[in-house]
């Protein structure tokens, strides 16, 4: 019954939608429902002999690229420039059958009120879906506790691909990990300025997930707080548990979660941008390593050490499609300093990474971006 209601609702957003049409058309209707329609020509080197293809993104994040492909497609008219239109209100109609589909898209300018139309004639629609590794990627939009914010981002990325695409694109481990963002004190370390409270509602499954990791990390102190929070959930306890994650005693809990994320991410393939782009990436990685070696660091990409300092290199990757013409690859240096007299967190039975990002005397941390400046000099200035 619920599925019937969903289909009835979606049919309102793509006029002409028929029950027997492939699932990809229902996803297209969902795209128009949320007003997130984008259109991109497939790169020439990927075009098939049968004709040009157009791509429509459905779910694109660091863990998955899921998009619809209109095969042997011909466009009549033009896609309006959203910037010039001050935003667009879109509506669409589909007609025809396999071999001869017609998609008519109406674009209404929110600034001028003008309406334009473009039409896509295509033979077939299909869904393309590939899952990728995401544990070596870093995005840094908020300062402070970047180590936790990055973990929240990765857990949220897993959650989003599950929510939009389904459990078939998740490993068993990921289905457990995604519950972390349902644990409010964890997702309070949002990687963006906006709160994640509405996007990821708090659940008891989220508490249970963090309890499992606390047991694995032998973090008895945090486990006791979790059990208290389970019995008496409140804002004050939530804030307490959020702050407690910044304490050095949480180092092993952090490392345990990070290792779990890396293990699940590692089961997927890396993004393939082609030989020429990979050569550029390899050169940038080599340059980053040489900077650190000249500064006296030892290690292998992406982790390096020198005395009190640890540097972990993370990367910002573009999608393999949609951003093909504007390929960007950026390197970030996650620098952590823990002075020698500083003690390791009480429960740490294995030294965690990014220890300097936890709050405490003798601990410092910085994020350096790839900007052409000498990394060694920047580190020395912080000493």
C-alpha positions, 0 to 999 in steps of 0.5 A: 500500500505504501509503495502505491502511494509513493508511485501515485505521488511521484506521477504528479511530478512527471506527467505521462508516467506509466506503471509499466515504465522502467524504475529509472523513470520513477527516479527521474520523477523523484528528481523533478519532485525535489527540483534537482534536475541537472543535465550533462553530455557524456564526454566524447571519449565515453560516447557509444557508437550508437549516438550521444548520451546525456547524464542526469545525476540521481545520487552523487557523493564520495561513496557512490555515483548513481546517475540516469543515462539517456541513450542515443539522445537528441536535444531540441532547445536549450537548458536555461542558465540557472544563475541568469534566471535567478533559479528555475522551477521545473516541470516535465512530461514523458511520452512514447515507448522504448526506442522512441521516448520524448521528455519535454522539460519546462523551465520557469525563471524565478526572477523574470517569470519567463518560460522556456522549453527543451525536448529530449528524444532518446531511445532508452533510459538506464541507471548507472551506479558505481560505489567508490572508496571514500576513506582517503578523502577530506573536506574541511569546512569547519574549524576545530575537532576536524578529526570527528567532523570528518568521521561524521561526514563519512558516516553521513555519506554512507547513510545517504547512499543507503537512504537514497539507493538502498541496502544493496549498495552497502556492506554489512559493516556499513549498515552498522556504521551508518547508525553512528549519525543517529547518535546525537553527540556524535553527529553534533560535530557537524562538518558543515555550519548547519545542524544535522539534527533534522537530516539524521534523527536520533535513535536508540540504534545510534546509541547501541552502535556507539556502545559497540564501538566503546566496548571494542575500544575498551573505553569504560568511561564513555560506555558508562556515560552512554548507558546513563544516556540510554536510560535518561536521554536529555539535552544536558547529557547529550552536550556532556557526551558531545564534549567528552568526545574531545577528551584525549581519553577518546583517542582509542574510540576515535581510532576504532571507528576510523579503522572500521570506516577504512575497512569498509571503504577499502572493499570498493574500487578507487575512482578511475579518471584515465591515464592522463589525469592519474599521472597528474595526481601521482605528480602532486602526491610525489611533490607533497611527499618530497616537501615533507621529506625535505622537512625531516619527516619519515613515512609513506604516503599518506602518513608521516612523522617527525618528533612531536609532529604527525602529518596525514595527507587527505585528498579532495576528489571530483566525480568521474562524471559531471565534473569532467571538464573542470577536473580538480584534485586538492591535497590537504595536510592534517598536522597534529602536534603532541608534545613529548611530556603529554600523556596518551589517553588513559584507555589507549592500548594502541596509539591513535592518529590525529592525537593533537586534534583532541583538546588538552595541554601540549596538543595542537593541530592545523589543516594546511591546504595545497597552496604552493607554500612551503609546508615545512616553513608553515609547520616551523612557524607553528612550533 
